[in-house]
Amino acid sequence: MKPFAERLYAEISRQELTIDKLAKKSGVSTWTILSWMKDGKTPRVDNAVAVAMVLNTTCEYLVTGEDSKL
């Protein structure tokens, strides 16, 4: 699994969400989220932002594992 997919899976698990619930809350299809996790596909920025917002995290964290301090 690629780092983005690993962090996404960890956040989904930590928050006790299902992929279907994440999809409904974010407006991103279940198939799209599964393709990120299983096929290692790269998310579009708008979809990554929507998912990160639902997970109360940032795209930067999902992609790099770090959050910048501004």
mmCIF file of the N, C-alpha and C atoms, coordinates in Angstrom:
data_MODEL
# 
_entry.id   MODEL 
# 
loop_
_atom_site.group_PDB 
_atom_site.id 
_atom_site.type_symbol 
_atom_site.label_atom_id 
_atom_site.label_alt_id 
_atom_site.label_comp_id 
_atom_site.label_asym_id 
_atom_site.label_entity_id 
_atom_site.label_seq_id 
_atom_site.pdbx_PDB_ins_code 
_atom_site.Cartn_x 
_atom_site.Cartn_y 
_atom_site.Cartn_z 
_atom_site.occupancy 
_atom_site.B_iso_or_equiv 
_atom_site.pdbx_formal_charge 
_atom_site.auth_seq_id 
_atom_site.auth_comp_id 
_atom_site.auth_asym_id 
_atom_site.auth_atom_id 
_atom_site.pdbx_PDB_model_num 
ATOM 1   N N  . MET A 1 1  ? 0.850   -1.175 0.000  1.00 0.00 ? 1  MET A N  1 
ATOM 2   C CA . MET A 1 1  ? 0.000   0.000  0.000  1.00 0.00 ? 1  MET A CA 1 
ATOM 3   C C  . MET A 1 1  ? 0.900   1.245  0.000  1.00 0.00 ? 1  MET A C  1 
ATOM 4   N N  . LYS A 1 2  ? 0.525   2.250  -0.767 1.00 0.00 ? 2  LYS A N  1 
ATOM 5   C CA . LYS A 1 2  ? 1.286   3.491  -0.833 1.00 0.00 ? 2  LYS A CA 1 
ATOM 6   C C  . LYS A 1 2  ? 1.030   4.332  0.419  1.00 0.00 ? 2  LYS A C  1 
ATOM 7   N N  . PRO A 1 3  ? 1.968   5.236  0.741  1.00 0.00 ? 3  PRO A N  1 
ATOM 8   C CA . PRO A 1 3  ? 1.826   6.043  1.964  1.00 0.00 ? 3  PRO A CA 1 
ATOM 9   C C  . PRO A 1 3  ? 0.490   6.789  2.082  1.00 0.00 ? 3  PRO A C  1 
ATOM 10  N N  . PHE A 1 4  ? -0.009  7.390  0.999  1.00 0.00 ? 4  PHE A N  1 
ATOM 11  C CA . PHE A 1 4  ? -1.295  8.085  1.057  1.00 0.00 ? 4  PHE A CA 1 
ATOM 12  C C  . PHE A 1 4  ? -2.383  7.112  1.487  1.00 0.00 ? 4  PHE A C  1 
ATOM 13  N N  . ALA A 1 5  ? -2.420  5.960  0.846  1.00 0.00 ? 5  ALA A N  1 
ATOM 14  C CA . ALA A 1 5  ? -3.446  4.963  1.154  1.00 0.00 ? 5  ALA A CA 1 
ATOM 15  C C  . ALA A 1 5  ? -3.311  4.471  2.589  1.00 0.00 ? 5  ALA A C  1 
ATOM 16  N N  . GLU A 1 6  ? -2.097  4.295  3.065  1.00 0.00 ? 6  GLU A N  1 
ATOM 17  C CA . GLU A 1 6  ? -1.878  3.834  4.433  1.00 0.00 ? 6  GLU A CA 1 
ATOM 18  C C  . GLU A 1 6  ? -2.405  4.857  5.445  1.00 0.00 ? 6  GLU A C  1 
ATOM 19  N N  . ARG A 1 7  ? -2.095  6.139  5.215  1.00 0.00 ? 7  ARG A N  1 
ATOM 20  C CA . ARG A 1 7  ? -2.568  7.172  6.136  1.00 0.00 ? 7  ARG A CA 1 
ATOM 21  C C  . ARG A 1 7  ? -4.088  7.323  6.062  1.00 0.00 ? 7  ARG A C  1 
ATOM 22  N N  . LEU A 1 8  ? -4.638  7.230  4.856  1.00 0.00 ? 8  LEU A N  1 
ATOM 23  C CA . LEU A 1 8  ? -6.088  7.306  4.696  1.00 0.00 ? 8  LEU A CA 1 
ATOM 24  C C  . LEU A 1 8  ? -6.758  6.165  5.450  1.00 0.00 ? 8  LEU A C  1 
ATOM 25  N N  . TYR A 1 9  ? -6.257  4.953  5.272  1.00 0.00 ? 9  TYR A N  1 
ATOM 26  C CA . TYR A 1 9  ? -6.812  3.795  5.963  1.00 0.00 ? 9  TYR A CA 1 
ATOM 27  C C  . TYR A 1 9  ? -6.713  3.973  7.480  1.00 0.00 ? 9  TYR A C  1 
ATOM 28  N N  . ALA A 1 10 ? -5.583  4.471  7.950  1.00 0.00 ? 10 ALA A N  1 
ATOM 29  C CA . ALA A 1 10 ? -5.384  4.676  9.391  1.00 0.00 ? 10 ALA A CA 1 
ATOM 30  C C  . ALA A 1 10 ? -6.387  5.682  9.946  1.00 0.00 ? 10 ALA A C  1 
ATOM 31  N N  . GLU A 1 11 ? -6.619  6.769  9.218  1.00 0.00 ? 11 GLU A N  1 
ATOM 32  C CA . GLU A 1 11 ? -7.574  7.782  9.676  1.00 0.00 ? 11 GLU A CA 1 
ATOM 33  C C  . GLU A 1 11 ? -9.003  7.250  9.665  1.00 0.00 ? 11 GLU A C  1 
ATOM 34  N N  . ILE A 1 12 ? -9.355  6.512  8.636  1.00 0.00 ? 12 ILE A N  1 
ATOM 35  C CA . ILE A 1 12 ? -10.695 5.918  8.569  1.00 0.00 ? 12 ILE A CA 1 
ATOM 36  C C  . ILE A 1 12 ? -10.898 4.975  9.752  1.00 0.00 ? 12 ILE A C  1 
ATOM 37  N N  . SER A 1 13 ? -9.902  4.147  10.021 1.00 0.00 ? 13 SER A N  1 
ATOM 38  C CA . SER A 1 13 ? -9.988  3.191  11.128 1.00 0.00 ? 13 SER A CA 1 
ATOM 39  C C  . SER A 1 13 ? -10.030 3.904  12.471 1.00 0.00 ? 13 SER A C  1 
ATOM 40  N N  . ARG A 1 14 ? -9.148  4.894  12.636 1.00 0.00 ? 14 ARG A N  1 
ATOM 41  C CA . ARG A 1 14 ? -9.066  5.619  13.908 1.00 0.00 ? 14 ARG A CA 1 
ATOM 42  C C  . ARG A 1 14 ? -10.404 6.270  14.249 1.00 0.00 ? 14 ARG A C  1 
ATOM 43  N N  . GLN A 1 15 ? -11.089 6.758  13.235 1.00 0.00 ? 15 GLN A N  1 
ATOM 44  C CA . GLN A 1 15 ? -12.364 7.444  13.462 1.00 0.00 ? 15 GLN A CA 1 
ATOM 45  C C  . GLN A 1 15 ? -13.564 6.504  13.366 1.00 0.00 ? 15 GLN A C  1 
ATOM 46  N N  . GLU A 1 16 ? -13.265 5.227  13.202 1.00 0.00 ? 16 GLU A N  1 
ATOM 47  C CA . GLU A 1 16 ? -14.296 4.195  13.153 1.00 0.00 ? 16 GLU A CA 1 
ATOM 48  C C  . GLU A 1 16 ? -15.360 4.478  12.095 1.00 0.00 ? 16 GLU A C  1 
ATOM 49  N N  . LEU A 1 17 ? -14.888 4.916  10.929 1.00 0.00 ? 17 LEU A N  1 
ATOM 50  C CA . LEU A 1 17 ? -15.770 5.144  9.786  1.00 0.00 ? 17 LEU A CA 1 
ATOM 51  C C  . LEU A 1 17 ? -15.705 3.954  8.849  1.00 0.00 ? 17 LEU A C  1 
ATOM 52  N N  . THR A 1 18 ? -16.706 3.821  8.030  1.00 0.00 ? 18 THR A N  1 
ATOM 53  C CA . THR A 1 18 ? -16.625 2.883  6.920  1.00 0.00 ? 18 THR A CA 1 
ATOM 54  C C  . THR A 1 18 ? -16.307 3.702  5.671  1.00 0.00 ? 18 THR A C  1 
ATOM 55  N N  . ILE A 1 19 ? -15.847 3.038  4.644  1.00 0.00 ? 19 ILE A N  1 
ATOM 56  C CA . ILE A 1 19 ? -15.566 3.742  3.396  1.00 0.00 ? 19 ILE A CA 1 
ATOM 57  C C  . ILE A 1 19 ? -16.864 4.308  2.832  1.00 0.00 ? 19 ILE A C  1 
ATOM 58  N N  . ASP A 1 20 ? -17.960 3.593  2.983  1.00 0.00 ? 20 ASP A N  1 
ATOM 59  C CA . ASP A 1 20 ? -19.254 4.093  2.507  1.00 0.00 ? 20 ASP A CA 1 
ATOM 60  C C  . ASP A 1 20 ? -19.667 5.372  3.236  1.00 0.00 ? 20 ASP A C  1 
ATOM 61  N N  . LYS A 1 21 ? -19.466 5.416  4.551  1.00 0.00 ? 21 LYS A N  1 
ATOM 62  C CA . LYS A 1 21 ? -19.816 6.626  5.308  1.00 0.00 ? 21 LYS A CA 1 
ATOM 63  C C  . LYS A 1 21 ? -18.924 7.795  4.912  1.00 0.00 ? 21 LYS A C  1 
ATOM 64  N N  . LEU A 1 22 ? -17.632 7.520  4.734  1.00 0.00 ? 22 LEU A N  1 
ATOM 65  C CA . LEU A 1 22 ? -16.712 8.564  4.296  1.00 0.00 ? 22 LEU A CA 1 
ATOM 66  C C  . LEU A 1 22 ? -17.127 9.082  2.925  1.00 0.00 ? 22 LEU A C  1 
ATOM 67  N N  . ALA A 1 23 ? -17.505 8.192  2.048  1.00 0.00 ? 23 ALA A N  1 
ATOM 68  C CA . ALA A 1 23 ? -17.930 8.586  0.705  1.00 0.00 ? 23 ALA A CA 1 
ATOM 69  C C  . ALA A 1 23 ? -19.171 9.495  0.768  1.00 0.00 ? 23 ALA A C  1 
ATOM 70  N N  . LYS A 1 24 ? -20.142 9.105  1.554  1.00 0.00 ? 24 LYS A N  1 
ATOM 71  C CA . LYS A 1 24 ? -21.364 9.908  1.657  1.00 0.00 ? 24 LYS A CA 1 
ATOM 72  C C  . LYS A 1 24 ? -21.097 11.282 2.257  1.00 0.00 ? 24 LYS A C  1 
ATOM 73  N N  . LYS A 1 25 ? -20.275 11.326 3.301  1.00 0.00 ? 25 LYS A N  1 
ATOM 74  C CA . LYS A 1 25 ? -19.989 12.603 3.960  1.00 0.00 ? 25 LYS A CA 1 
ATOM 75  C C  . LYS A 1 25 ? -19.133 13.524 3.100  1.00 0.00 ? 25 LYS A C  1 
ATOM 76  N N  . SER A 1 26 ? -18.249 12.953 2.294  1.00 0.00 ? 26 SER A N  1 
ATOM 77  C CA . SER A 1 26 ? -17.321 13.765 1.501  1.00 0.00 ? 26 SER A CA 1 
ATOM 78  C C  . SER A 1 26 ? -17.842 14.084 0.104  1.00 0.00 ? 26 SER A C  1 
ATOM 79  N N  . GLY A 1 27 ? -18.796 13.294 -0.368 1.00 0.00 ? 27 GLY A N  1 
ATOM 80  C CA . GLY A 1 27 ? -19.274 13.476 -1.729 1.00 0.00 ? 27 GLY A CA 1 
ATOM 81  C C  . GLY A 1 27 ? -18.377 12.830 -2.769 1.00 0.00 ? 27 GLY A C  1 
ATOM 82  N N  . VAL A 1 28 ? -17.431 12.028 -2.316 1.00 0.00 ? 28 VAL A N  1 
ATOM 83  C CA . VAL A 1 28 ? -16.525 11.295 -3.209 1.00 0.00 ? 28 VAL A CA 1 
ATOM 84  C C  . VAL A 1 28 ? -17.038 9.863  -3.277 1.00 0.00 ? 28 VAL A C  1 
ATOM 85  N N  . SER A 1 29 ? -17.080 9.294  -4.454 1.00 0.00 ? 29 SER A N  1 
ATOM 86  C CA . SER A 1 29 ? -17.668 7.961  -4.580 1.00 0.00 ? 29 SER A CA 1 
ATOM 87  C C  . SER A 1 29 ? -16.855 6.898  -3.836 1.00 0.00 ? 29 SER A C  1 
ATOM 88  N N  . THR A 1 30 ? -17.559 5.878  -3.388 1.00 0.00 ? 30 THR A N  1 
ATOM 89  C CA . THR A 1 30 ? -16.912 4.750  -2.727 1.00 0.00 ? 30 THR A CA 1 
ATOM 90  C C  . THR A 1 30 ? -15.872 4.132  -3.644 1.00 0.00 ? 30 THR A C  1 
ATOM 91  N N  . TRP A 1 31 ? -16.221 3.964  -4.915 1.00 0.00 ? 31 TRP A N  1 
ATOM 92  C CA . TRP A 1 31 ? -15.301 3.375  -5.885 1.00 0.00 ? 31 TRP A CA 1 
ATOM 93  C C  . TRP A 1 31 ? -14.012 4.187  -5.974 1.00 0.00 ? 31 TRP A C  1 
ATOM 94  N N  . THR A 1 32 ? -14.125 5.509  -5.968 1.00 0.00 ? 32 THR A N  1 
ATOM 95  C CA . THR A 1 32 ? -12.943 6.370  -6.057 1.00 0.00 ? 32 THR A CA 1 
ATOM 96  C C  . THR A 1 32 ? -12.053 6.187  -4.839 1.00 0.00 ? 32 THR A C  1 
ATOM 97  N N  . ILE A 1 33 ? -12.636 6.181  -3.661 1.00 0.00 ? 33 ILE A N  1 
ATOM 98  C CA . ILE A 1 33 ? -11.847 5.997  -2.443 1.00 0.00 ? 33 ILE A CA 1 
ATOM 99  C C  . ILE A 1 33 ? -11.182 4.629  -2.446 1.00 0.00 ? 33 ILE A C  1 
ATOM 100 N N  . LEU A 1 34 ? -11.921 3.612  -2.843 1.00 0.00 ? 34 LEU A N  1 
ATOM 101 C CA . LEU A 1 34 ? -11.338 2.273  -2.920 1.00 0.00 ? 34 LEU A CA 1 
ATOM 102 C C  . LEU A 1 34 ? -10.189 2.213  -3.921 1.00 0.00 ? 34 LEU A C  1 
ATOM 103 N N  . SER A 1 35 ? -10.305 2.953  -5.021 1.00 0.00 ? 35 SER A N  1 
ATOM 104 C CA . SER A 1 35 ? -9.225  2.932  -6.019 1.00 0.00 ? 35 SER A CA 1 
ATOM 105 C C  . SER A 1 35 ? -7.953  3.581  -5.470 1.00 0.00 ? 35 SER A C  1 
ATOM 106 N N  . TRP A 1 36 ? -8.102  4.567  -4.594 1.00 0.00 ? 36 TRP A N  1 
ATOM 107 C CA . TRP A 1 36 ? -6.925  5.158  -3.951 1.00 0.00 ? 36 TRP A CA 1 
ATOM 108 C C  . TRP A 1 36 ? -6.261  4.136  -3.046 1.00 0.00 ? 36 TRP A C  1 
ATOM 109 N N  . MET A 1 37 ? -7.081  3.399  -2.316 1.00 0.00 ? 37 MET A N  1 
ATOM 110 C CA . MET A 1 37 ? -6.566  2.491  -1.306 1.00 0.00 ? 37 MET A CA 1 
ATOM 111 C C  . MET A 1 37 ? -6.045  1.190  -1.911 1.00 0.00 ? 37 MET A C  1 
ATOM 112 N N  . LYS A 1 38 ? -6.746  0.640  -2.870 1.00 0.00 ? 38 LYS A N  1 
ATOM 113 C CA . LYS A 1 38 ? -6.366  -0.664 -3.403 1.00 0.00 ? 38 LYS A CA 1 
ATOM 114 C C  . LYS A 1 38 ? -5.442  -0.582 -4.610 1.00 0.00 ? 38 LYS A C  1 
ATOM 115 N N  . ASP A 1 39 ? -5.679  0.387  -5.476 1.00 0.00 ? 39 ASP A N  1 
ATOM 116 C CA . ASP A 1 39 ? -4.899  0.488  -6.711 1.00 0.00 ? 39 ASP A CA 1 
ATOM 117 C C  . ASP A 1 39 ? -3.786  1.517  -6.629 1.00 0.00 ? 39 ASP A C  1 
ATOM 118 N N  . GLY A 1 40 ? -3.751  2.275  -5.529 1.00 0.00 ? 40 GLY A N  1 
ATOM 119 C CA . GLY A 1 40 ? -2.723  3.296  -5.376 1.00 0.00 ? 40 GLY A CA 1 
ATOM 120 C C  . GLY A 1 40 ? -2.903  4.481  -6.301 1.00 0.00 ? 40 GLY A C  1 
ATOM 121 N N  . LYS A 1 41 ? -4.130  4.682  -6.782 1.00 0.00 ? 41 LYS A N  1 
ATOM 122 C CA . LYS A 1 41 ? -4.386  5.826  -7.662 1.00 0.00 ? 41 LYS A CA 1 
ATOM 123 C C  . LYS A 1 41 ? -4.231  7.125  -6.888 1.00 0.00 ? 41 LYS A C  1 
ATOM 124 N N  . THR A 1 42 ? -3.844  8.168  -7.602 1.00 0.00 ? 42 THR A N  1 
ATOM 125 C CA . THR A 1 42 ? -3.655  9.479  -7.002 1.00 0.00 ? 42 THR A CA 1 
ATOM 126 C C  . THR A 1 42 ? -4.969  10.244 -7.037 1.00 0.00 ? 42 THR A C  1 
ATOM 127 N N  . PRO A 1 43 ? -5.384  10.793 -5.892 1.00 0.00 ? 43 PRO A N  1 
ATOM 128 C CA . PRO A 1 43 ? -6.654  11.520 -5.867 1.00 0.00 ? 43 PRO A CA 1 
ATOM 129 C C  . PRO A 1 43 ? -6.542  12.890 -6.527 1.00 0.00 ? 43 PRO A C  1 
ATOM 130 N N  . ARG A 1 44 ? -7.647  13.345 -7.080 1.00 0.00 ? 44 ARG A N  1 
ATOM 131 C CA . ARG A 1 44 ? -7.716  14.739 -7.529 1.00 0.00 ? 44 ARG A CA 1 
ATOM 132 C C  . ARG A 1 44 ? -7.694  15.612 -6.290 1.00 0.00 ? 44 ARG A C  1 
ATOM 133 N N  . VAL A 1 45 ? -7.187  16.803 -6.440 1.00 0.00 ? 45 VAL A N  1 
ATOM 134 C CA . VAL A 1 45 ? -7.053  17.706 -5.297 1.00 0.00 ? 45 VAL A CA 1 
ATOM 135 C C  . VAL A 1 45 ? -8.403  17.970 -4.638 1.00 0.00 ? 45 VAL A C  1 
ATOM 136 N N  . ASP A 1 46 ? -9.431  18.238 -5.418 1.00 0.00 ? 46 ASP A N  1 
ATOM 137 C CA . ASP A 1 46 ? -10.734 18.544 -4.824 1.00 0.00 ? 46 ASP A CA 1 
ATOM 138 C C  . ASP A 1 46 ? -11.278 17.366 -4.019 1.00 0.00 ? 46 ASP A C  1 
ATOM 139 N N  . ASN A 1 47 ? -11.069 16.166 -4.494 1.00 0.00 ? 47 ASN A N  1 
ATOM 140 C CA . ASN A 1 47 ? -11.525 14.985 -3.758 1.00 0.00 ? 47 ASN A CA 1 
ATOM 141 C C  . ASN A 1 47 ? -10.698 14.763 -2.496 1.00 0.00 ? 47 ASN A C  1 
ATOM 142 N N  . ALA A 1 48 ? -9.396  14.974 -2.598 1.00 0.00 ? 48 ALA A N  1 
ATOM 143 C CA . ALA A 1 48 ? -8.528  14.818 -1.426 1.00 0.00 ? 48 ALA A CA 1 
ATOM 144 C C  . ALA A 1 48 ? -8.898  15.831 -0.344 1.00 0.00 ? 48 ALA A C  1 
ATOM 145 N N  . VAL A 1 49 ? -9.205  17.045 -0.749 1.00 0.00 ? 49 VAL A N  1 
ATOM 146 C CA . VAL A 1 49 ? -9.612  18.083 0.208  1.00 0.00 ? 49 VAL A CA 1 
ATOM 147 C C  . VAL A 1 49 ? -10.922 17.690 0.880  1.00 0.00 ? 49 VAL A C  1 
ATOM 148 N N  . ALA A 1 50 ? -11.881 17.228 0.108  1.00 0.00 ? 50 ALA A N  1 
ATOM 149 C CA . ALA A 1 50 ? -13.179 16.834 0.667  1.00 0.00 ? 50 ALA A CA 1 
ATOM 150 C C  . ALA A 1 50 ? -13.026 15.716 1.693  1.00 0.00 ? 50 ALA A C  1 
ATOM 151 N N  . VAL A 1 51 ? -12.219 14.726 1.375  1.00 0.00 ? 51 VAL A N  1 
ATOM 152 C CA . VAL A 1 51 ? -11.997 13.610 2.291  1.00 0.00 ? 51 VAL A CA 1 
ATOM 153 C C  . VAL A 1 51 ? -11.239 14.079 3.536  1.00 0.00 ? 51 VAL A C  1 
ATOM 154 N N  . ALA A 1 52 ? -10.215 14.893 3.344  1.00 0.00 ? 52 ALA A N  1 
ATOM 155 C CA . ALA A 1 52 ? -9.434  15.395 4.481  1.00 0.00 ? 52 ALA A CA 1 
ATOM 156 C C  . ALA A 1 52 ? -10.325 16.200 5.435  1.00 0.00 ? 52 ALA A C  1 
ATOM 157 N N  . MET A 1 53 ? -11.226 16.995 4.881  1.00 0.00 ? 53 MET A N  1 
ATOM 158 C CA . MET A 1 53 ? -12.122 17.786 5.728  1.00 0.00 ? 53 MET A CA 1 
ATOM 159 C C  . MET A 1 53 ? -13.012 16.888 6.580  1.00 0.00 ? 53 MET A C  1 
ATOM 160 N N  . VAL A 1 54 ? -13.555 15.844 5.991  1.00 0.00 ? 54 VAL A N  1 
ATOM 161 C CA . VAL A 1 54 ? -14.405 14.917 6.744  1.00 0.00 ? 54 VAL A CA 1 
ATOM 162 C C  . VAL A 1 54 ? -13.589 14.236 7.838  1.00 0.00 ? 54 VAL A C  1 
ATOM 163 N N  . LEU A 1 55 ? -12.334 13.912 7.535  1.00 0.00 ? 55 LEU A N  1 
ATOM 164 C CA . LEU A 1 55 ? -11.477 13.230 8.499  1.00 0.00 ? 55 LEU A CA 1 
ATOM 165 C C  . LEU A 1 55 ? -10.825 14.188 9.496  1.00 0.00 ? 55 LEU A C  1 
ATOM 166 N N  . ASN A 1 56 ? -11.139 15.479 9.346  1.00 0.00 ? 56 ASN A N  1 
ATOM 167 C CA . ASN A 1 56 ? -10.581 16.507 10.228 1.00 0.00 ? 56 ASN A CA 1 
ATOM 168 C C  . ASN A 1 56 ? -9.051  16.480 10.224 1.00 0.00 ? 56 ASN A C  1 
ATOM 169 N N  . THR A 1 57 ? -8.497  16.393 9.024  1.00 0.00 ? 57 THR A N  1 
ATOM 170 C CA . THR A 1 57 ? -7.051  16.421 8.839  1.00 0.00 ? 57 THR A CA 1 
ATOM 171 C C  . THR A 1 57 ? -6.763  17.265 7.603  1.00 0.00 ? 57 THR A C  1 
ATOM 172 N N  . THR A 1 58 ? -5.538  17.223 7.120  1.00 0.00 ? 58 THR A N  1 
ATOM 173 C CA . THR A 1 58 ? -5.175  18.005 5.945  1.00 0.00 ? 58 THR A CA 1 
ATOM 174 C C  . THR A 1 58 ? -4.718  17.092 4.821  1.00 0.00 ? 58 THR A C  1 
ATOM 175 N N  . CYS A 1 59 ? -4.786  17.621 3.615  1.00 0.00 ? 59 CYS A N  1 
ATOM 176 C CA . CYS A 1 59 ? -4.247  16.881 2.467  1.00 0.00 ? 59 CYS A CA 1 
ATOM 177 C C  . CYS A 1 59 ? -2.756  16.669 2.647  1.00 0.00 ? 59 CYS A C  1 
ATOM 178 N N  . GLU A 1 60 ? -2.095  17.695 3.178  1.00 0.00 ? 60 GLU A N  1 
ATOM 179 C CA . GLU A 1 60 ? -0.652  17.598 3.387  1.00 0.00 ? 60 GLU A CA 1 
ATOM 180 C C  . GLU A 1 60 ? -0.318  16.393 4.262  1.00 0.00 ? 60 GLU A C  1 
ATOM 181 N N  . TYR A 1 61 ? -1.084  16.201 5.327  1.00 0.00 ? 61 TYR A N  1 
ATOM 182 C CA . TYR A 1 61 ? -0.829  15.055 6.191  1.00 0.00 ? 61 TYR A CA 1 
ATOM 183 C C  . TYR A 1 61 ? -1.060  13.742 5.428  1.00 0.00 ? 61 TYR A C  1 
ATOM 184 N N  . LEU A 1 62 ? -2.158  13.644 4.695  1.00 0.00 ? 62 LEU A N  1 
ATOM 185 C CA . LEU A 1 62 ? -2.450  12.418 3.969  1.00 0.00 ? 62 LEU A CA 1 
ATOM 186 C C  . LEU A 1 62 ? -1.383  12.113 2.925  1.00 0.00 ? 62 LEU A C  1 
ATOM 187 N N  . VAL A 1 63 ? -0.824  13.143 2.313  1.00 0.00 ? 63 VAL A N  1 
ATOM 188 C CA . VAL A 1 63 ? 0.181   12.931 1.264  1.00 0.00 ? 63 VAL A CA 1 
ATOM 189 C C  . VAL A 1 63 ? 1.586   12.722 1.838  1.00 0.00 ? 63 VAL A C  1 
ATOM 190 N N  . THR A 1 64 ? 1.975   13.564 2.815  1.00 0.00 ? 64 THR A N  1 
ATOM 191 C CA . THR A 1 64 ? 3.362   13.537 3.290  1.00 0.00 ? 64 THR A CA 1 
ATOM 192 C C  . THR A 1 64 ? 3.546   12.933 4.679  1.00 0.00 ? 64 THR A C  1 
ATOM 193 N N  . GLY A 1 65 ? 2.461   12.875 5.444  1.00 0.00 ? 65 GLY A N  1 
ATOM 194 C CA . GLY A 1 65 ? 2.572   12.412 6.812  1.00 0.00 ? 65 GLY A CA 1 
ATOM 195 C C  . GLY A 1 65 ? 2.902   13.512 7.791  1.00 0.00 ? 65 GLY A C  1 
ATOM 196 N N  . GLU A 1 66 ? 3.011   14.746 7.301  1.00 0.00 ? 66 GLU A N  1 
ATOM 197 C CA . GLU A 1 66 ? 3.352   15.882 8.151  1.00 0.00 ? 66 GLU A CA 1 
ATOM 198 C C  . GLU A 1 66 ? 2.383   17.028 7.907  1.00 0.00 ? 66 GLU A C  1 
ATOM 199 N N  . ASP A 1 67 ? 2.214   17.848 8.920  1.00 0.00 ? 67 ASP A N  1 
ATOM 200 C CA . ASP A 1 67 ? 1.447   19.090 8.795  1.00 0.00 ? 67 ASP A CA 1 
ATOM 201 C C  . ASP A 1 67 ? 2.411   20.236 8.988  1.00 0.00 ? 67 ASP A C  1 
ATOM 202 N N  . SER A 1 68 ? 2.322   21.227 8.136  1.00 0.00 ? 68 SER A N  1 
ATOM 203 C CA . SER A 1 68 ? 3.205   22.389 8.291  1.00 0.00 ? 68 SER A CA 1 
ATOM 204 C C  . SER A 1 68 ? 2.665   23.276 9.392  1.00 0.00 ? 68 SER A C  1 
ATOM 205 N N  . LYS A 1 69 ? 3.548   23.900 10.063 1.00 0.00 ? 69 LYS A N  1 
ATOM 206 C CA . LYS A 1 69 ? 3.187   24.864 11.101 1.00 0.00 ? 69 LYS A CA 1 
ATOM 207 C C  . LYS A 1 69 ? 3.359   26.242 10.503 1.00 0.00 ? 69 LYS A C  1 
ATOM 208 N N  . LEU A 1 70 ? 2.261   26.975 10.374 1.00 0.00 ? 70 LEU A N  1 
ATOM 209 C CA . LEU A 1 70 ? 2.337   28.323 9.791  1.00 0.00 ? 70 LEU A CA 1 
ATOM 210 C C  . LEU A 1 70 ? 2.452   29.359 10.864 1.00 0.00 ? 70 LEU A C  1 
# 
